[in-house]
Amino acid sequence: MDRLIREAAALLQNSTFTTAFTGAGISVESGIPPFRGEKGLWNNYDPVCLDIGYFLAQPEKSWEVIKQIFYDFFGNARPNQAHRVLAEMERRNLLQRIITQNIDNLHQEAGSKKVFEFHGNSMKLVCLACYQEYSFSPALLEKLPPRCPGCRGLLKPDFVFFGEPIPQEPLDAAFDAAKKSDVFLIIGSTGEVMPASQIPPLARQHGAKIIEINPQESNYTKSVTHIFLKGKAGAMMEKLAEILFPPSLEDN
């Protein structure tokens, strides 16, 4: 593993354009479980609550579950070491773009600026009548379903529901990054969700070296990945940080 860590760090140090591609696995250490799998949320909740047709037909029932999952349950989540290392990589110009499938806002809370959210952001609400956007606050959810303070239209979390398209801006940013990246760093994504799962193979087709960090092999490991760092996101990113951010004389 030490040899693989050194090889991955060397690729990152010599890259002129690096993209981090993150999925649910990067946020597990922040207390946010994945949706799928043995301990996934869909084992306890019906995913129909995030179907756009159901939401529009039954907004109060849908919002009851949404509030539990995304605001009561996830509300105390904070960035972990993997998020923080990515933010520091960006600050040191070792990372040019983050494409995330997550909606938890943890990359931004860690300090990352160049974040493109494939599935939107739960910390924003949008009015379906007047399209006014609001930053989340508990006051907006005191009565369900929440209504727009301006026009009283129905508020919806500004993330992608089942049956909705991926926003064009992050879609364009993801495909652009895949075509120009020297290194593509996959963290916590298993490659099960379309169309996001198409991005890493496209990056490899365009010559990117693929570094993958996951606790278990994914759909990418044998078909796309060049260097597989098997382990938790925080631990692996910390090992990379030890090489990427060596202590300077000023730190001593």
N, C-alpha and C positions, 0 to 999 in steps of 0.2 A: 504493500500500500504506500509506503514512503516513496518508492520509486515513481509510482503513478502520480502522487501528489506533486513531486518535483517536476515531472513531465507536464502536468496540467499547468502549474505555475509558470513554467517557461513559455508555454503557448500564450498564456495571458499577458505575460510581460512583453512579448514580441509582437503582439497583435496591434493593428492600427484601428480596427473596428470590432468591438466585442459586444455581443448581445446576451443578456440573461433572459431565459425563458422559464418562467416560474409557474408552478401549479400548486394544488392544495397542500402537497407535502411540505412546502417551505413554512407553512403557517401552523402545522400540527404542534410544533414546539411552543407556539404562542397560545395553545389551548383551543385551537379551532380544529375540530375533527373534519376529515374529508367527507364528501357526500356519499361516496361509494365505498364498497369493501366491507370487511368484517365489522369494523367499528364505525361505519358510515352513518350519516344522519338519516339516510333514506330507510334505514332499518327501524327507525322510531317515528318518522314522519312520512306522510303521503306526499310524494313529489307533485301531485296534482295542484297543490297550493301555489306552485310556481308556474303553472300553465297560464298563459295570458288570457285564454278564453275563460277559464274558470275564475281567474282574478276579476275580470270585467263583469262576470255574471254573479259572482259571490264575493264581493270585495271584503265584506266584514269577516267572513270565515277565513278567507285567504290571509288577511292582515293579522288575524289572531295567531296563526302559525308563523308568519313572517316576523312578527314582533318577538315571539319567543326565541326563534332561531338567531336572527340577525342583530337584535338590539338588546334583549335580555341576556341571552346565552353568550353571544360574542362580544358584548359591550365592554368587557374588561380585558380583552386581548391587547397585548402590547408587542411591538417588534422584538424579534429574537436576534441572536447573534448573526444568523444568515442574512437577515434584512440589513443589519448594521454594517456588515462587511461589504455588501453590495453598494450601500450608500457611500462608504469610504472609497471603494474602487472608483465610483463615479467621480468623487471629489478629486481623486488623484489621476483622473483621465485614463483609467484602466478599463472603464466600462462606458460605452456610448449609448446604450439603450436597454430598457427593461420592457419586455412584453410579458404581461401577467394575465393568467386566467382567473386570478383571485379578485374578489370584490371587497376585501377587508380593509383597504387603505393603509396597510401596514408598511408598504414600501415608502409611501410618502411620509408617514409618521417617523420612519427611521432616518429620513433626510434625503431620499432619492428624489430627483427632479424630472428625469427623462423617463417617465413611466407611461406606458400605453396599456390601458385596461381593456382586454379583449371582451370581458363580460360586464363592464361597467363598475359602479362603485356604490356600495350600500350606504355610504355616508352622505349621499345626496338623494333628495326626493324631487320628483318633477310632477307638476300638475298636468293631468291629461286633457284639461280644457284650455288653459291659457299658456301652457308650456313654461311657466315660471319655475325656476329651480330654487331649491332651498337646501341649505346645509342641515344635516340632521340635528335635531335637539329633542330631548324627551318630551318637551311641551307639545310638539307636533303630534305625538302619539297618545296624548291623554285620553282621547276619544277615538274609537275605531269604527269605521275606517277613517283615516285622517283626511281632512279637507284643506284645500288651498286657503290660506289666510286672506288672499286677495279676491278670488272669484268663487270660492266654495266648491271648486271642482275636486274630483278625486285625486289624491296624491298616490303616486306609485314610486317604489324604490327605483333609483336610476341604474338598475342592472338588468341584464338580459334575461327575460323569462323564456321558458319553453314556448316555441312558436313565434319568437321574435328574431329578427336578423341581427348579426354582429354589426356594431357601429362601424361606419366606413373608415373613420380616422385610424383607429387601432388596427383594423384589418389591413389598410394600406401600409401602415408603419411596420407591421409584422412581415409582410411580404417583401417590403423594401429592405428590412434588416436581414432577412434570409438571403437576399441576393448580394448584399455588400459585406457581410460579416466574415472576418478571418477566423474568429472563434465564436462558437455558439454554446453557451453554458446552460444546460437543462438542469433545473433544480425542482424536485418534487412534482414533476409531471409524468404521468404514466402513459400518455398517448392514447387515451380512451375516448376523448371528446373531440368530435369534429366541429368546425373545420380547423381548430387550433392544432390538432395532431398532424396536420399537413405541413406545418411550418418547419420543424427540424429536418425532415427529409429534404425539403426544398433547399435549406441552408447547406446541407451536405452536397447536394447536386451542384451547387454553385461554388464548391470548393472549401467551405468552412470546416474547420476541425471541431468535432462535437465532443464536449466534456459533459458527462452526465453524473449527477449526484442524486441517488435514490437509495432507500434502505433495502430494496429488493429490485431484481431485474424488471424492466418495463417493456412495453412494446417497442421501445427505441433501442434497447441495449444491444441486441444482436444484429439489427438491421441498419442502424444509423450511427451509433456511438463509436467514437475512437478510444476514449478513455473513460472507463466506468469507475467512479469512486463510490463504493458501496458503504453507505452509512447515513446517519442523520445529517440533515442540512446544516445545522449549527456547528456540529463537530467538524465536518469536512471543510466548511468555509473558514473556520478558525484555523485549521491546518494550512489552508492556502494563504490566509492572511499573515501567518508567521513568516512566510517566504516573500509575499508581495509587499509587506510593510515592515521591513527590517528596522530595528531601533536605530535611530541616528545618534550622533554624539550629543545633540541638544537634549535628547531624552534621558541622558545619563546624568 
